[in-house]
């Protein structure tokens, strides 16, 4: 009888036995679902080639009609099985098309111990795996599922949410690509990144009714990238891009900038500027004005343009440099980086006590660290309020300060009327400010104004099409409006791009509402922290309780209460656990404690499905009234 020769595929630390349907890491077998194995085998067999979603669905589910979300979830779970990270990618999503397996693969014929090992055949150059030069550093975001405002995935990873819509009629869309740092000193990255952000701000304030400018989050995906400009244009939905570089020494700065039309990569305008450092702010306004003039002429509009109104400059360059350092660390979005940002903003203010934007940056840092750190809001929010009010005292037309104040009075004071007025004022001052649209959409969501919230979320997406947090917040609107299936699909698309993106962890609550308890538990366990975290035990108590597993739910609740005895945690987490167990009195009791603590999570009271079983209780209605939410 002829011996059976198995075919193995080796990649990274894994090997796959095609005949016996076994995946191993080293010598150890790795659990994998049948559909996950089928999908992995198909991807491996066509390594480096793009396989469309339709092809994959027909091959993996040949006799069934399934939705695309089945494929998305299988890819998501396969990435977890392979322990994919930002540094080690196995499956690459190709925007609008399908997937590609990217690592080198060797075929092995024999018993799996290395006989007849040969590389996979070379592929034509047009289907060779792309390099990952455009990766961005991993964002280390220290927050549970409750509040995450932004994160930065790999730069070459795009996702299906970013199908760009046409810009409003007569409005030109522009992207300022990251300025290159030509100093040769990596410690100067904050300066080139800061110049990029300042140019975005200058141009965004110039003529927002006719010129839309893509936000920082999306353009930073292209830092150090070789992405073709026509592709950038499609992915961001822009007609023009600005490319530039910056070099500086102790006294002088050289900036180059060029305006390029994306459809044919025509160079519309280019300039080189040599200035003293102290003249940098004026130079930014000069560049913005010249770019706007060139775009206007290109479109055949020869009207005399309005002059750029630059932001009030600090009294000395040192204050501005400290401000740029503060912004650099603020954009890293971790508790530690917020603390560094606060220090730099405070130093900038010490150099120039009348620098409004430094106060605004300080307010933003205090607002976000309050959520990211899960520490009592009373520790940070009064400081945030003082900084925002000081910024507005110095400059009433600063949209960032209005937006920060709106978030403070919404989350801490539950003053919904003032918050709405401040959000609207920020958007009026700068319609290109994506964060104002994003947070205003959330504001509308908390009040149950879901149609308006979705419209505002779409405006944010158009201005920041590659932002995962805007996509995840869009999923939240769908979830709170009880569109669970659509919310799950949205969050899965985010998790495809970043499997550890915290805000998308809300998917487990949507699973619970759909009765998909096993999926919810898998998600919680997949993201279990190394150290005890309140949200972990809160989620477990909720899921076990809702699925009728009362013993397991009580055990998780006991762990949560023990954590609270050691160090008080946000009472809202305990309220969620009791809600899962269906204990009305205890859920209401802990919601009252959350009210006393000024928990920012109480903004969700009106729309959170977890509390539907409490809505007829007069005590809950009274709490809603005190939080200022309509019944």
Legacy VTK file of the C-alpha trace (Angstrom):
# vtk DataFile Version 3.0
C-alpha trace
ASCII
DATASET POLYDATA
POINTS 631 float
0.000 0.000 0.000
1.541 3.349 -0.998
2.467 5.612 1.865
0.551 8.806 2.317
2.680 11.913 1.908
1.384 14.904 3.840
1.801 18.457 2.671
2.823 21.023 5.236
3.093 24.775 5.002
5.511 26.646 7.249
5.286 30.363 8.006
6.767 32.223 10.942
6.487 30.044 14.043
3.571 28.077 12.588
3.145 24.990 10.440
-0.078 23.781 8.861
-0.752 20.116 8.035
-3.194 20.284 5.117
-4.123 16.586 5.116
-4.684 16.095 8.816
-6.086 19.600 9.239
-3.792 20.552 12.105
-2.231 23.946 12.837
0.841 23.958 15.087
2.877 26.625 16.798
6.259 24.979 17.108
5.320 21.419 18.108
2.100 22.333 19.896
-1.293 22.060 18.170
-3.306 25.281 18.058
-7.113 25.208 18.388
-8.800 26.450 15.224
-12.371 26.233 13.925
-13.065 24.228 10.740
-14.003 27.357 8.786
-10.961 29.151 10.156
-8.772 26.286 8.933
-10.397 26.330 5.485
-9.869 30.062 5.195
-6.244 29.908 6.370
-5.411 27.073 3.967
-6.908 28.968 1.048
-4.997 32.138 1.907
-1.731 30.218 2.316
-2.136 28.406 -0.980
-2.389 31.764 -2.724
0.202 33.613 -0.656
0.812 37.132 -1.889
-2.253 37.193 -4.108
-5.363 39.230 -3.431
-8.371 36.953 -2.986
-11.679 38.779 -3.211
-14.266 38.526 -0.482
-16.719 36.866 -2.878
-14.141 34.223 -3.822
-13.396 33.484 -0.192
-17.061 33.245 0.757
-17.821 30.884 -2.139
-14.835 28.678 -1.250
-15.275 28.551 2.529
-19.096 28.380 2.528
-19.752 26.599 -0.799
-23.259 25.364 -0.024
-24.537 28.215 2.109
-25.693 31.779 1.676
-23.807 33.842 4.241
-23.341 37.527 4.842
-19.992 39.284 4.590
-19.964 39.649 8.379
-19.372 35.862 8.623
-16.166 36.272 6.661
-15.170 39.346 8.695
-15.663 37.485 11.970
-13.749 34.424 10.725
-10.821 36.617 9.659
-10.974 38.387 13.018
-10.843 35.105 14.973
-8.095 33.757 12.687
-5.961 36.794 13.429
-6.416 36.112 17.138
-5.433 32.476 16.618
-2.233 33.568 14.869
-1.587 36.158 17.603
-1.291 38.873 14.998
0.169 42.177 16.183
0.999 45.502 14.588
4.595 44.260 14.190
3.689 40.787 12.896
0.965 40.800 10.262
-0.285 37.657 8.549
-3.486 38.724 6.809
-3.617 42.043 4.998
-6.957 43.681 4.211
-7.068 45.154 0.712
-9.461 48.106 0.765
-12.703 47.362 -1.089
-11.416 44.056 -2.508
-10.458 41.235 -0.188
-7.485 39.777 1.680
-3.886 38.739 1.099
-1.607 36.432 3.099
1.709 38.264 3.429
4.445 36.195 5.206
6.915 33.949 3.413
5.577 30.393 3.176
7.522 27.142 2.571
5.925 23.909 1.395
7.100 20.728 3.114
6.317 17.252 1.805
6.831 14.277 4.136
6.123 13.767 7.817
6.339 17.385 8.858
9.938 17.285 10.060
11.479 19.124 7.159
11.778 16.666 4.247
11.647 18.163 0.745
11.282 21.695 2.051
10.862 24.166 -0.816
9.825 27.817 -0.957
6.473 28.734 -2.380
6.718 29.633 -6.087
7.663 33.213 -6.845
4.716 35.384 -7.706
4.553 37.976 -10.455
5.783 41.345 -9.250
2.348 42.860 -9.381
1.081 40.485 -6.695
4.133 40.381 -4.439
3.307 41.205 -0.820
3.721 44.893 -0.143
6.224 46.154 2.393
5.091 47.518 5.722
7.123 50.699 5.643
4.065 52.754 6.261
3.353 51.272 9.670
2.813 53.682 12.510
3.941 52.938 16.064
1.474 50.998 18.147
-0.796 53.147 20.262
-0.727 52.016 23.901
-4.185 52.976 25.075
-4.908 52.278 28.717
-8.662 52.309 28.942
-11.504 49.850 29.346
-14.525 49.734 27.149
-16.021 52.880 28.601
-14.121 55.723 26.960
-11.545 55.804 24.206
-11.343 58.699 21.837
-8.672 57.773 19.347
-6.006 55.246 18.302
-3.524 54.818 15.463
-3.454 51.488 13.575
-0.924 50.460 10.936
-0.635 53.082 8.247
-1.199 50.731 5.347
-4.311 49.218 6.860
-7.515 50.709 5.427
-10.995 49.479 6.178
-14.357 49.130 4.512
-15.889 51.966 6.538
-13.787 54.470 4.611
-15.648 54.437 1.342
-15.436 58.142 0.792
-18.567 60.063 -0.079
-18.458 62.930 -2.527
-17.743 66.251 -0.812
-20.590 68.755 -0.515
-21.311 70.588 -3.746
-18.691 73.227 -4.550
-16.400 72.192 -1.677
-12.819 71.208 -2.459
-11.172 68.603 -0.211
-7.491 68.866 0.704
-5.054 66.725 2.718
-1.845 68.006 4.304
0.453 64.975 4.270
2.954 64.720 7.141
5.879 67.082 6.672
9.195 65.246 6.439
11.716 65.832 9.188
15.009 66.547 7.374
17.005 67.407 10.478
18.320 63.848 10.790
17.317 63.937 14.441
14.404 61.700 15.480
13.851 63.836 18.574
12.637 66.586 16.229
9.655 64.530 15.013
7.417 66.536 17.321
8.349 69.638 15.337
7.576 68.249 11.865
4.356 66.649 13.174
3.469 69.932 14.835
4.014 71.860 11.626
1.695 69.414 9.835
-1.021 69.917 12.428
-0.612 73.679 12.401
-0.983 73.768 8.616
-4.154 71.681 8.911
-5.496 74.178 11.450
-4.550 77.231 9.382
-6.117 75.865 6.199
-9.148 74.509 8.040
-9.909 77.985 9.370
-9.328 79.697 6.045
-12.547 79.220 4.080
-14.357 76.178 5.521
-17.506 76.581 3.439
-15.469 76.005 0.259
-12.340 74.171 1.437
-12.472 70.975 3.501
-9.264 69.788 5.177
-8.679 66.191 6.306
-7.900 65.785 10.012
-4.563 64.825 11.518
-5.535 61.252 12.439
-6.066 60.197 8.848
-3.095 61.943 7.256
-0.690 60.496 9.824
-1.407 57.066 8.325
0.789 58.169 5.432
3.814 59.222 7.464
6.954 57.770 5.820
4.651 56.091 3.317
5.256 55.550 -0.383
1.530 55.309 -1.134
0.793 56.675 -4.641
-0.952 60.031 -4.531
-3.875 58.868 -6.661
-4.481 56.153 -4.064
-4.260 58.725 -1.267
-6.820 60.797 -3.144
-9.234 57.880 -3.374
-8.783 56.770 0.225
-9.213 60.245 1.681
-11.662 61.599 -0.891
-9.476 64.614 -1.704
-8.684 66.467 -4.907
-5.444 68.028 -3.632
-2.606 67.119 -1.299
0.190 69.183 0.196
3.606 67.561 0.572
6.420 69.263 2.416
9.572 69.034 4.469
11.150 71.003 7.276
14.715 71.516 8.435
15.764 73.732 11.315
18.769 74.661 13.367
19.082 76.812 16.469
18.011 80.027 14.726
16.659 79.330 11.254
14.106 77.147 9.515
13.673 75.996 5.924
10.252 74.788 4.782
9.403 73.367 1.379
5.797 72.851 0.325
4.080 71.785 -2.860
0.440 71.548 -3.851
-0.416 68.524 -6.021
-3.637 67.584 -7.803
-4.294 63.915 -7.049
-6.138 62.869 -10.213
-3.108 63.367 -12.481
-0.414 64.237 -9.880
0.093 67.651 -11.451
2.287 69.997 -9.416
0.112 73.090 -9.129
2.416 75.132 -6.904
5.729 74.783 -5.060
7.717 77.092 -2.811
10.814 77.101 -0.607
10.936 79.355 2.434
13.942 80.334 4.536
13.048 82.153 7.741
14.168 82.826 11.257
12.448 80.526 13.763
10.703 83.437 15.443
8.804 84.071 12.208
7.408 80.527 11.909
3.798 81.337 12.852
3.581 84.124 10.311
5.139 81.791 7.733
2.416 79.197 8.284
-0.255 81.788 7.550
1.642 82.882 4.446
1.837 79.309 3.113
-1.863 78.712 3.847
-2.842 81.873 1.998
-0.779 81.032 -1.070
-2.193 77.485 -1.223
-5.768 78.765 -1.007
-5.072 81.312 -3.753
-3.666 78.629 -6.055
-6.627 76.305 -5.512
-9.014 79.169 -6.217
-7.230 80.026 -9.493
-7.125 76.358 -10.512
-10.905 76.180 -10.117
-11.354 79.314 -12.199
-12.408 81.492 -9.265
-10.548 84.778 -9.597
-12.340 86.657 -6.850
-10.222 88.453 -4.329
-9.771 86.019 -1.410
-10.267 86.824 2.216
-7.068 87.121 4.190
-6.029 84.321 6.527
-6.633 85.128 10.175
-3.809 83.323 11.969
-4.255 82.152 15.527
-2.893 84.638 18.054
0.830 83.997 18.317
2.651 83.414 21.593
4.938 86.168 22.775
8.063 84.084 22.234
9.092 81.123 20.136
10.021 79.030 23.191
6.368 78.958 24.292
5.293 77.787 20.843
7.958 75.049 20.809
6.744 73.793 24.201
3.179 73.851 22.891
4.215 71.652 19.934
5.824 69.178 22.338
2.615 69.122 24.373
0.557 68.385 21.256
2.972 65.628 20.265
2.480 63.767 23.551
-1.247 64.568 23.696
-1.718 62.776 20.376
-0.189 59.554 21.743
-3.355 59.131 23.835
-2.073 57.242 26.882
-2.284 58.171 30.556
1.495 58.623 30.694
1.600 60.766 27.549
-1.253 62.958 28.814
0.777 63.604 31.948
3.762 64.623 29.808
1.546 66.815 27.654
0.158 68.568 30.737
3.707 69.347 31.837
4.644 70.874 28.466
1.447 72.925 28.223
2.052 74.272 31.720
5.609 75.228 30.742
4.297 76.987 27.622
1.854 78.956 29.780
4.668 79.879 32.180
6.610 81.291 29.196
3.542 83.120 27.874
0.572 83.473 30.289
-1.584 84.860 27.437
-1.155 81.878 25.086
-4.778 80.723 24.584
-3.987 77.575 22.634
-1.724 76.276 25.403
-4.635 76.613 27.846
-6.890 74.822 25.364
-4.384 71.963 25.033
-4.208 71.765 28.824
-8.015 71.549 29.035
-8.143 68.748 26.451
-5.455 66.809 28.330
-7.292 67.035 31.647
-10.595 66.014 30.016
-9.165 62.917 28.374
-6.958 61.761 31.243
-10.066 61.766 33.438
-11.565 59.081 31.211
-8.439 57.167 30.281
-7.175 56.820 33.857
-10.576 55.839 35.336
-9.712 58.032 38.309
-12.402 60.185 39.993
-13.550 63.003 37.666
-13.289 65.449 40.569
-9.498 65.081 40.306
-9.294 66.509 36.793
-12.489 68.133 35.577
-12.315 71.339 37.684
-8.789 71.875 36.331
-10.032 71.219 32.808
-12.826 73.760 33.245
-10.463 76.442 34.547
-8.102 75.941 31.596
-10.902 76.002 28.997
-12.442 79.155 30.447
-9.049 80.858 30.525
-8.484 79.935 26.876
-11.840 81.461 25.932
-11.143 84.552 28.005
-8.003 85.061 25.910
-9.545 84.043 22.560
-13.312 83.718 22.186
-12.874 82.337 18.651
-10.863 79.244 19.535
-12.945 76.211 18.445
-10.843 73.714 20.405
-11.573 75.571 23.648
-15.325 75.646 22.948
-15.242 71.899 22.230
-13.338 71.119 25.426
-15.779 73.200 27.483
-18.720 71.443 25.836
-17.384 68.036 26.863
-16.720 69.215 30.414
-20.190 70.619 31.043
-21.792 67.591 29.373
-19.893 64.841 31.206
-19.333 66.518 34.564
-22.181 68.996 35.010
-24.774 67.241 32.804
-25.587 70.692 31.439
-26.867 69.613 28.042
-28.032 73.035 26.844
-24.666 74.704 27.427
-22.854 71.733 25.900
-24.942 71.923 22.736
-24.360 75.657 22.438
-20.590 75.209 22.815
-20.419 72.346 20.306
-22.380 74.376 17.757
-20.173 77.395 18.309
-17.019 75.323 17.766
-18.404 73.925 14.508
-19.498 77.383 13.403
-15.975 78.688 13.998
-14.332 75.775 12.188
-16.588 73.385 10.231
-13.425 71.387 9.405
-12.786 70.429 13.039
-13.523 66.684 12.928
-13.339 66.176 16.707
-16.092 68.744 17.283
-18.367 66.850 14.866
-17.452 63.516 16.485
-18.142 64.632 20.043
-21.274 66.507 19.013
-22.553 63.288 17.396
-22.012 61.538 20.722
-23.818 64.395 22.498
-26.836 63.896 20.224
-26.672 60.133 20.746
-26.860 60.415 24.547
-30.121 62.333 24.130
-31.613 59.726 21.811
-31.411 61.988 18.731
-30.042 59.165 16.626
-30.779 60.433 13.107
-29.019 63.715 13.847
-26.173 61.817 15.521
-25.600 59.637 12.457
-25.556 62.698 10.197
-22.989 64.407 12.410
-20.931 61.217 12.590
-20.836 61.110 8.795
-19.548 64.698 8.722
-16.752 63.666 11.087
-15.945 60.660 8.912
-15.655 62.765 5.765
-13.105 64.968 7.527
-11.221 62.056 9.122
-11.981 58.997 6.968
-9.332 56.672 8.441
-10.129 57.370 12.094
-10.948 54.199 14.007
-12.484 56.087 16.911
-14.941 57.864 14.630
-15.883 54.496 13.133
-16.201 52.906 16.581
-18.341 55.803 17.809
-20.540 55.353 14.741
-21.005 51.753 15.895
-21.990 53.063 19.327
-24.756 55.180 17.783
-26.073 52.081 16.011
-25.876 50.061 19.231
-27.685 52.588 21.418
-30.354 52.991 18.736
-30.908 49.195 19.012
-29.483 48.416 15.562
-27.398 45.619 17.016
-26.660 43.737 13.795
-25.291 46.864 12.094
-23.329 47.831 15.213
-21.665 44.415 15.340
-20.712 44.659 11.658
-19.256 48.142 12.208
-17.210 47.115 15.246
-15.958 43.977 13.493
-14.626 46.167 10.688
-12.749 48.245 13.289
-11.392 45.137 15.018
-10.141 43.892 11.669
-7.853 46.902 11.600
-6.870 46.789 15.260
-7.936 43.660 17.189
-7.231 45.424 20.500
-8.992 48.719 19.824
-10.702 49.332 23.196
-13.750 51.333 22.114
-14.770 48.504 19.770
-14.922 46.304 22.880
-18.503 47.537 23.171
-19.242 44.761 20.674
-19.639 42.371 23.604
-22.676 44.345 24.807
-24.252 44.077 21.357
-23.593 40.332 21.424
-25.439 40.126 24.742
-28.447 42.016 23.387
-28.542 39.597 20.427
-28.314 36.586 22.772
-24.830 35.724 21.416
-23.460 35.018 24.876
-20.656 32.682 23.809
-19.298 35.319 21.397
-19.449 37.897 24.182
-17.493 35.658 26.560
-14.900 34.863 23.894
-14.364 38.582 23.322
-14.009 39.348 27.038
-11.535 36.521 27.599
-9.543 37.473 24.502
-8.941 40.907 26.031
-8.490 39.827 29.645
-5.898 42.125 31.262
-2.834 40.772 33.032
-3.884 42.499 36.237
-7.347 42.546 37.756
-9.446 45.229 36.081
-12.944 46.251 37.197
-14.370 46.245 33.671
-13.380 42.580 33.191
-15.336 41.329 36.194
-18.192 43.734 35.489
-18.535 42.412 31.946
-18.370 38.793 33.109
-21.066 39.345 35.739
-23.263 41.035 33.152
-22.847 38.322 30.484
-23.238 35.378 32.856
-26.221 37.023 34.514
-28.005 37.799 31.254
-27.382 34.232 29.999
-28.876 32.693 33.151
-25.585 31.397 34.612
-26.244 32.852 38.060
-23.480 31.042 39.972
-20.769 32.280 37.593
-22.313 35.759 37.581
-22.268 35.932 41.391
-18.651 34.776 41.453
-17.650 37.575 39.057
-19.642 40.095 41.096
-17.869 38.999 44.284
-14.495 39.584 42.614
-15.659 43.039 41.528
-16.844 43.980 45.014
-13.573 42.751 46.507
-11.665 45.042 44.124
-13.866 47.942 45.214
-13.121 47.250 48.881
-9.386 47.460 48.185
-9.680 50.660 46.187
-12.953 52.394 45.230
-13.795 51.982 41.547
-16.345 53.712 39.331
-19.730 52.686 40.824
-21.153 52.480 37.304
-19.145 49.279 36.705
-20.847 47.673 39.716
-24.258 48.927 38.580
-23.748 47.153 35.231
-22.912 43.914 37.040
-26.085 44.078 39.139
-28.088 44.967 36.028
-26.869 41.744 34.429
-28.148 39.845 37.444
-31.497 41.638 37.184
-31.178 43.120 40.693
-33.110 46.401 40.405
-32.488 47.694 43.914
-28.744 47.162 43.882
-28.395 48.488 40.324
-30.224 51.676 41.339
-28.228 51.898 44.566
-24.918 51.866 42.674
-26.211 54.269 40.045
-26.901 56.682 42.904
-23.318 56.249 44.058
-22.186 56.952 40.484
-24.251 60.148 40.569
-22.586 61.252 43.818
-19.170 60.633 42.260
-20.026 62.584 39.074
-19.355 59.446 37.004
-19.088 60.420 33.358
-20.753 57.115 32.423
-24.154 58.430 33.519
-24.409 60.252 30.184
-25.585 56.888 28.759
-28.582 56.502 31.101
-31.277 57.443 28.583
-30.114 55.168 25.773
-28.233 52.278 27.397
-30.071 48.955 26.767
-28.598 47.563 29.994
-31.045 49.738 31.932
-34.207 48.996 29.982
-35.508 46.852 32.830
-35.282 49.880 35.162
-37.060 52.460 33.006
-40.496 52.052 34.569
-39.115 52.530 38.092
-39.769 56.062 39.481
-36.308 56.085 41.082
-34.693 55.652 37.664
-36.901 58.378 36.174
-35.865 60.715 38.977
-32.186 59.970 38.317
-32.678 60.673 34.605
-34.207 64.025 35.516
-31.299 64.931 37.807
-28.795 64.070 35.074
-30.712 66.438 32.820
-31.770 63.862 30.238
-35.261 63.881 28.686
-37.450 60.912 29.593
LINES 1 632
631 0 1 2 3 4 5 6 7 8 9 10 11 12 13 14 15 16 17 18 19 20 21 22 23 24 25 26 27 28 29 30 31 32 33 34 35 36 37 38 39 40 41 42 43 44 45 46 47 48 49 50 51 52 53 54 55 56 57 58 59 60 61 62 63 64 65 66 67 68 69 70 71 72 73 74 75 76 77 78 79 80 81 82 83 84 85 86 87 88 89 90 91 92 93 94 95 96 97 98 99 100 101 102 103 104 105 106 107 108 109 110 111 112 113 114 115 116 117 118 119 120 121 122 123 124 125 126 127 128 129 130 131 132 133 134 135 136 137 138 139 140 141 142 143 144 145 146 147 148 149 150 151 152 153 154 155 156 157 158 159 160 161 162 163 164 165 166 167 168 169 170 171 172 173 174 175 176 177 178 179 180 181 182 183 184 185 186 187 188 189 190 191 192 193 194 195 196 197 198 199 200 201 202 203 204 205 206 207 208 209 210 211 212 213 214 215 216 217 218 219 220 221 222 223 224 225 226 227 228 229 230 231 232 233 234 235 236 237 238 239 240 241 242 243 244 245 246 247 248 249 250 251 252 253 254 255 256 257 258 259 260 261 262 263 264 265 266 267 268 269 270 271 272 273 274 275 276 277 278 279 280 281 282 283 284 285 286 287 288 289 290 291 292 293 294 295 296 297 298 299 300 301 302 303 304 305 306 307 308 309 310 311 312 313 314 315 316 317 318 319 320 321 322 323 324 325 326 327 328 329 330 331 332 333 334 335 336 337 338 339 340 341 342 343 344 345 346 347 348 349 350 351 352 353 354 355 356 357 358 359 360 361 362 363 364 365 366 367 368 369 370 371 372 373 374 375 376 377 378 379 380 381 382 383 384 385 386 387 388 389 390 391 392 393 394 395 396 397 398 399 400 401 402 403 404 405 406 407 408 409 410 411 412 413 414 415 416 417 418 419 420 421 422 423 424 425 426 427 428 429 430 431 432 433 434 435 436 437 438 439 440 441 442 443 444 445 446 447 448 449 450 451 452 453 454 455 456 457 458 459 460 461 462 463 464 465 466 467 468 469 470 471 472 473 474 475 476 477 478 479 480 481 482 483 484 485 486 487 488 489 490 491 492 493 494 495 496 497 498 499 500 501 502 503 504 505 506 507 508 509 510 511 512 513 514 515 516 517 518 519 520 521 522 523 524 525 526 527 528 529 530 531 532 533 534 535 536 537 538 539 540 541 542 543 544 545 546 547 548 549 550 551 552 553 554 555 556 557 558 559 560 561 562 563 564 565 566 567 568 569 570 571 572 573 574 575 576 577 578 579 580 581 582 583 584 585 586 587 588 589 590 591 592 593 594 595 596 597 598 599 600 601 602 603 604 605 606 607 608 609 610 611 612 613 614 615 616 617 618 619 620 621 622 623 624 625 626 627 628 629 630
